[in-house]
Amino acid sequence: MRTRMFTVCIGIAFLSMSLGGCSFNASASFNTKSVLEGKDVIRVKAAQPEAPPEPPPPVKFRKAKVVGRKIVITEKVMFDTAKASIKSESEGLLNDVASVIKEHKEIKKIRIEGHTDSDGKDKYNKKLSQNRADSVKDFLVNVGIDAGMLEAVGYGEEKPIASNDTNEGKEKNRRVEFNILDDGK
């Protein structure tokens, strides 16, 4: 009788090992009375397979990062045409800018610069760019950035980065920049 019980236990152990990399936990219980009467009765409980681990949250693509003495953005801050109101599609971008500022405690002062192309009158462009820089500052303050560390300046068409003779150049000149004035160094 002991031989049969030993053979059955070895068989279960062999079966468990032969399943290779499979995760299989088994526990066998023997009805001692049945084994003694010559009946091989084995009850095997298979462990429930473990649930797969939760996948990690997707890596969020950052739209802003510190590069040298600037916070560089991968998209343009979008405004309503000829207005200073920020379009909702730019809120994620500005939230990323705020996150970068909060993560970099060494940053003490940032200048938000508004720029335009050369279309329109100089005075109008200067005022529009100032209003847009102020709108960006207000947004950042509303999401928790200290107003004292932000300065908003509208340059209008004074500092082009491309030619205003082409549509592509004008598009590049209409921009908002974040320059770090004091990085604590």
N, C-alpha and C positions, 0 to 999 in steps of 0.2 A: 504494500500500500504506500509506503514511504517512497518507494521507487517511482510509482506512478505520479505522486504529487511532485517529486523532484523533477521528473521528466516534463511535466506540464509547466512548472516554474521556469525551467531552462528554455522550453519552447517559447514561452512568452518573452523572456529576456532576449532570445535570439531574434524573434520577430521584431521587437522594439529596435534592436541594433541594425537589423537589415533594412529598416526604413530610411537609413542614411540621414540626410540633413533634415528630414521631416521632423517637425516638433510633435511628438506623440508621447503623451504620458499615460501610462496604464496602471491601474491598480487591480490586482486580482484578489478575490476573496473565495475561499474554499468552504464548501459546506462539509465540515468534518464528518458528519454522520453519513452523508452520501458517499464520501471517499471510502469510509470504513466498510460500507455495504457493497463496495465494488463498482459504484457508479461514479464516473468522472463528471463532476458538475463544477463548472468554473463560471463565475460571473466577472466580467471585465467591464470596467467603467472607463471609457475614453474621456480624457480631459477635453473640455471645450477649447477649441482653438482660440488663441488670444487675438483680440481685436488689433488690427494694425495700428501703429502709432499715428497720432494726428499729424498730418503734414505740417511743416512749418509755414507760417504766414508768408505770402509772397513778398519778395524783396521789393520794397517800394523804390521806384526810380526817383532819384532826387533831381529836382529842376534847378537847384541853386547850390553853390559851394564856394568856399573861400579859396581864392587863388591870388597869392601875393597880398596886395593891399586893396583887393576888390572882392565883392560877392558877385560871382559870375552867374548869370542865369541862362538857361538853355532855350528859353522861349521869350517872346516879347510880352511886355505888359500891354494888354489891349484896352483901349478906351473907346467909348462911343465917339462917332465922327464929330470933330470940332468941339468936343466936350471934355471935361475932366473926369467924368464918371467911368469907373473901372468896370469893364465887362465881367460877367460872372465866370467866364472861361479862364480868367486870369487869377481867380481867387486861390486855386491850388498852388500856383506858382508863388504867389505872395505869402501863402502859409508856409511854403518851403523856405522862403527867405527868412521869415520870422523864426522858424525852427533852427536854421543855421545861426542866426544871431544869438538865440538862447543857448545853443550848444557851445558857442565860442565866447566864454565869459571874459576872455582877454580883450575883446572888442569894446571900446569905450565910446567911440563916436563914429557915425556914418553920415556921409552926405548922399542924399537921394537927388540925383540929377535928372532933370527933364530936358529933352532935346527934340527939336522939330526939323523938318526939311525947310527949304527956302520958299516954298509956296506961301503966298500971303504976305502981309506987311510985317516988318520986323517987330513992331510994337505988339501986334496981335499974337505973333508966334511966341514972343517972350512971355506974355501974360498966360497964354495957353500952357506953355511948358511949366511955368511956375504953379499953375493950378493943378496940373497933373502930378507934379512932384509932391504937392501938398496932399493930394488925394491918396497917394501911395503911403505917405507918412501917416495920415489918419488911419488907413487900413491897418498898418503895422502896430500903431498904438492901440487900436481896438482889439488886436489879438495878443496883447500883453507886452509889447516892447515899450520900454521907458521913453517917453517923448523927449526927455533931456539928452538922450544919446543920438537923436536923429535931427538932421538939418535938411531942409528941402530947398533946392535951388533950381530955378528954371533958366536955362541958357538960350532958349529959343533956337535960332539957327546959327549961333556963334561958333559952335564946335562940331562941324561936320566930320564924319569919319569916312565919307565917300562923296563922290561927285553928285551934286544936285542937278546935273544935266541929264540923268537917266532915271527912269522909274525905280530901277533896282537900287541906285544910289540913294534916292529919296527915301525908300523903304528902310534902308540901313540907318539913315540919319534920324528917323523917328524912333526914339528909344528912351528907356529909363536905365540909368546906371546906378550902382551902389558902390561908392568909394569909401574905403575905411580910412578915416582921418587919424584915429588913435587906436592902435592895437595893443596898447599897454607896454610897448617896448621902448 
